[in-house]
Amino acid sequence: MAGIRSYNRRVLVTGGAGFLGSHLCERLLARGDEVVCVDNYFTGARANIAHLLGNPRFEAIRHDVTFPLYVEVDEIYNLACPASPIHYQHDPVQTTKTSVHGAINMLGLAKRLNARILQASTSEVYGDPVVHPQPEEYWGNVNPIGPRSCYDEGKRCAETLFFDYHRQHRVQIKVMRIFNTYGPRMHPNDGRVVSNFIMQALRGEPITVYGDGAQTRSFCYVDDLIDGMMRLMDSDPGVTGPINIGNPGEFTMLELAERVIALTGSHSAIEHRLLPQDDPRQRRPDITKAKTLLGWEPAVPLHEGLARTIDDFRHRFFA
Ligand SMILES: NC(=O)c1ccc[n+]([C@@H]2O[C@H](COP(=O)([O-])OP(=O)(O)OC[C@H]3O[C@@H](n4cnc5c(N)ncnc54)[C@H](O)[C@@H]3O)[C@@H](O)[C@H]2O)c1
């Protein structure tokens, strides 16, 4: 269970102007923390944090985490990294550098400051899993030389670094494996399935489903995800993770397309396309650890989260 902590801390959020980071900054400020948001705005946007800039407890710094950073904080959430295939494949070398050098720089900072540090890792460390659903003990099935490897292997190496800093330097680490998350402020053109389907439905364009659409994914609403992230950071020091945070509810891509069409009231048709290389057939988190160690489980059902996300997309792009 989450341990007792004093609030009003100074918290560093790398990638704080991104989709998840901006929600995290908002939640930390809401509970009284001071937030230092660091971002190079590669995939994030100032618009995501514009509403926070007037808050005297919020500070935004333009910085690339592949370079060292010197700030004084009590806790570090390391989220900086492009997260969607379109973005992380745009400059794969920089993606690996962001994960690996970024982790080294942030872990070095945590070591110097004796600060707790949380890593936003990913279900992609499981690759194309042969174990289903995936418990944290599963080592994964990852292609080390494919187009997705810069992200998958970068995140795996970052996990290695976290555990080595923990064993070698006693840094207090928290490693969180995030499964597909969706919600307001998702990037509209990142090629991720939820944003793709919503944009296509709202434009009245055909909804593109890869392969036969029978591949499954689980989708966690952003508020649930951030709740799990903060609980993990606040958990007892012995809880290092890795811990899966995601929604185990499984849906096929075809089901998701149909739900989006129904909720938007769109007349879009469904169109099938070739399955991309290394696209996993199914992925679903085993969240037993999150339930027992953090008392966490997702609360927002897919139809409700989708409705809120569609609302946000309508306001941002179709108002
Ligand atoms: N959204 C998901 O479903 C999901 C799933 C698994 C893991 N994650 C992880 O969570 C984190 C946040 O993901 P997101 O969905 O918010 O993506 P995002 O692209 O919206 O946010 C990433 C942020 O990091 C910033 N960034 C990228 N490279 C940087 C660098 N070198 N220096 C400083 N800032 C940099 C970007 O500008 C952006 O603001 C990522 O580490 C991602 O790998 C997300």
The ligand as an SDF file (V2000), in Angstrom:
LIG
                    3D

 44 48  0  0  0  0  0  0  0  0999 V2000
    0.7290    6.7450  -23.8910 N   0  0  0  0  0  0  0  0  0  0  0  0
    0.9470    5.4390  -23.7930 C   0  0  0  0  0  0  0  0  0  0  0  0
    0.0600    4.6390  -24.1140 O   0  0  0  0  0  0  0  0  0  0  0  0
    2.2690    4.9200  -23.2780 C   0  0  0  0  0  0  0  0  0  0  0  0
    2.4420    3.5290  -23.2180 C   0  0  0  0  0  0  0  0  0  0  0  0
    3.6450    3.0280  -22.7470 C   0  0  0  0  0  0  0  0  0  0  0  0
    4.6380    3.8790  -22.3130 C   0  0  0  0  0  0  0  0  0  0  0  0
    4.4560    5.2220  -22.3930 N   0  0  0  0  0  0  0  0  0  0  0  0
    5.5610    6.0780  -21.9620 C   0  0  0  0  0  0  0  0  0  0  0  0
    5.0960    7.1880  -21.2250 O   0  0  0  0  0  0  0  0  0  0  0  0
    5.8790    8.3320  -21.5210 C   0  0  0  0  0  0  0  0  0  0  0  0
    4.9800    9.4730  -21.9680 C   0  0  0  0  0  0  0  0  0  0  0  0
    4.2860    9.0750  -23.1430 O   0  0  0  0  0  0  0  0  0  0  0  0
    3.1730    9.9960  -23.8390 P   0  0  0  0  0  0  0  0  0  0  0  0
    2.1340    9.1140  -24.3740 O   0  0  0  0  0  0  0  0  0  0  0  0
    2.8140   11.0970  -22.9510 O   0  0  0  0  0  0  0  0  0  0  0  0
    4.0050   10.5210  -25.1040 O   0  0  0  0  0  0  0  0  0  0  0  0
    4.2700   12.0140  -25.5990 P   0  0  0  0  0  0  0  0  0  0  0  0
    5.0360   11.8980  -26.8790 O   0  0  0  0  0  0  0  0  0  0  0  0
    3.0100   12.7880  -25.6190 O   0  0  0  0  0  0  0  0  0  0  0  0
    5.1900   12.5860  -24.4460 O   0  0  0  0  0  0  0  0  0  0  0  0
    6.5820   12.4390  -24.4210 C   0  0  0  0  0  0  0  0  0  0  0  0
    7.1620   13.7960  -24.0690 C   0  0  0  0  0  0  0  0  0  0  0  0
    8.5910   13.6870  -24.0050 O   0  0  0  0  0  0  0  0  0  0  0  0
    9.1670   14.7900  -24.6980 C   0  0  0  0  0  0  0  0  0  0  0  0
   10.5050   14.3920  -25.1500 N   0  0  0  0  0  0  0  0  0  0  0  0
   10.8290   13.4950  -26.1080 C   0  0  0  0  0  0  0  0  0  0  0  0
   12.1700   13.4000  -26.2290 N   0  0  0  0  0  0  0  0  0  0  0  0
   12.6900   14.2560  -25.2990 C   0  0  0  0  0  0  0  0  0  0  0  0
   14.0100   14.6070  -24.9400 C   0  0  0  0  0  0  0  0  0  0  0  0
   15.0760   14.0550  -25.5350 N   0  0  0  0  0  0  0  0  0  0  0  0
   14.1750   15.5280  -23.9580 N   0  0  0  0  0  0  0  0  0  0  0  0
   13.1100   16.1080  -23.3440 C   0  0  0  0  0  0  0  0  0  0  0  0
   11.8360   15.7990  -23.6500 N   0  0  0  0  0  0  0  0  0  0  0  0
   11.6350   14.8860  -24.6150 C   0  0  0  0  0  0  0  0  0  0  0  0
    8.2060   15.0730  -25.8170 C   0  0  0  0  0  0  0  0  0  0  0  0
    8.3420   16.3730  -26.3790 O   0  0  0  0  0  0  0  0  0  0  0  0
    6.8650   14.8610  -25.1380 C   0  0  0  0  0  0  0  0  0  0  0  0
    6.3960   16.0260  -24.5210 O   0  0  0  0  0  0  0  0  0  0  0  0
    6.9000    7.9140  -22.5750 C   0  0  0  0  0  0  0  0  0  0  0  0
    8.1190    7.6320  -21.9350 O   0  0  0  0  0  0  0  0  0  0  0  0
    6.3150    6.6660  -23.1400 C   0  0  0  0  0  0  0  0  0  0  0  0
    7.3010    5.7870  -23.6310 O   0  0  0  0  0  0  0  0  0  0  0  0
    3.2910    5.7570  -22.8760 C   0  0  0  0  0  0  0  0  0  0  0  0
  1  2  1  0
  2  3  2  0
  2  4  1  0
  4  5  1  0
  4 44  2  0
  5  6  2  0
  6  7  1  0
  7  8  2  0
  8  9  1  0
  8 44  1  0
  9 10  1  0
  9 42  1  0
 10 11  1  0
 11 12  1  0
 11 40  1  0
 12 13  1  0
 13 14  1  0
 14 15  2  0
 14 16  1  0
 14 17  1  0
 17 18  1  0
 18 19  2  0
 18 20  1  0
 18 21  1  0
 21 22  1  0
 22 23  1  0
 23 24  1  0
 23 38  1  0
 24 25  1  0
 25 26  1  0
 25 36  1  0
 26 27  1  0
 26 35  1  0
 27 28  2  0
 28 29  1  0
 29 30  1  0
 29 35  2  0
 30 31  1  0
 30 32  2  0
 32 33  1  0
 33 34  2  0
 34 35  1  0
 36 37  1  0
 36 38  1  0
 38 39  1  0
 40 41  1  0
 40 42  1  0
 42 43  1  0
M  CHG  2   8   1  16  -1
M  END
$$$$
